Structures are given as structure tokens and as C-alpha cells.
Amino acid sequence: VKGVSGNPAGYTKGQKNFSTLMDEAVKEIAKLNNVNEAEVWQVLIKRGYSEAKNGNYMFYKDILDRYFGKAKDLGY
């Protein structure tokens, strides 16, 4: 039926999205390694760049798509 959700219960209350989980993981890694969060993000971005340069775009794409959302198709 139009307008009726396939999952009427929706998300379980308190369920975290990927961005929240990623932020928490970065904070924990930073705390464990006694560095700031920016340094952890920098390492992740460098790793993603290195992987993409070697032909593995999925590492980079998965993290960016999940964190920021998928890019819109502009139809080019």
C-alpha cells in the first residue's frame, strides 16, 4: 500500500548510525594511542588514498559513502 512502511517498527531505539560509530571508534583509537582525533583521521585518509592509488577504491569509497552519504548521480 502506498505510504505504508515495509518496517512499521522502524529502527530500534538507541541504534547508532555508521557516522556515530565511526566517530566513537576514532575517539577511542586516539585515546588509546595518546594522539588527537585529527591525527587518526589523517592516517585513515592516507590509508584510503594509498589503497585507491593501488586500485582498491572500495576501502575509501565505503568509508566515505557511509560517513558522508553517497554522492548524487548528476547524470553525466
N, C-alpha and C positions, 0 to 999 in steps of 0.2 A: 504494500500500500504506500502511495506517495506520502512523504513526510513522516513516516514511521521508521525509527531507527532499527537496524538489524541487531543492535545490542542495547536494549532499553535500560539496562542497569548502568551502562557506561563504564568508565574507569573505576577501579576500586579506589576508595578514598585513601589519600595519603600516598598513592603511587607516584613515583618520580619520573620525569621525562629524562631523555638522554642528556640534555644540557645540564640539568641539575646534577645528575650522576657524574658527568664529566668534571664539572666544577668541584665537586666534593673529592673526586679522585686526585685532581691536580693539587688541591689544598693539602690532602693527606701526603702525597708524594713530596711536596715542598716542605712540609713539616718534618717528615722522616729524614730528608736529605739536608735540612737546615739551609734551604735556599728560599728565595721568594717565588711566588706563583708565576711571575713573568718569565723567569728562567726555565721553569718546567714547560710552559707554553712554547718558548723558543726552541727547546730541544725537540718537542713534538713536531713543530713546523719544519725544522731542519730535517728530521727523520722522514717526514712526509715528502719533502722536496727531493731528498735523496732517493727514496723509493720510486717516486714518479719519474725522476731522471733515468732510472734503470728500467723503466717500462711498467712498473707496478703502480697504477693510478688508483687502485681500489683502496689502499690504505688511506691515502689523502682524501679521496672522494667520499668514502664512508664517514670519516670523522667530520669533514666539513658539511656534508649533507645532513648528517644527524644533528650537528650542533647548530648550524645556521639555517637549515631547511634547504630543500633542493632549489636550484636555480630555475627560474621560469623559462620555458621554451619560447623564444622570440620568433620562431618560425623562419629563421634564416636558412 
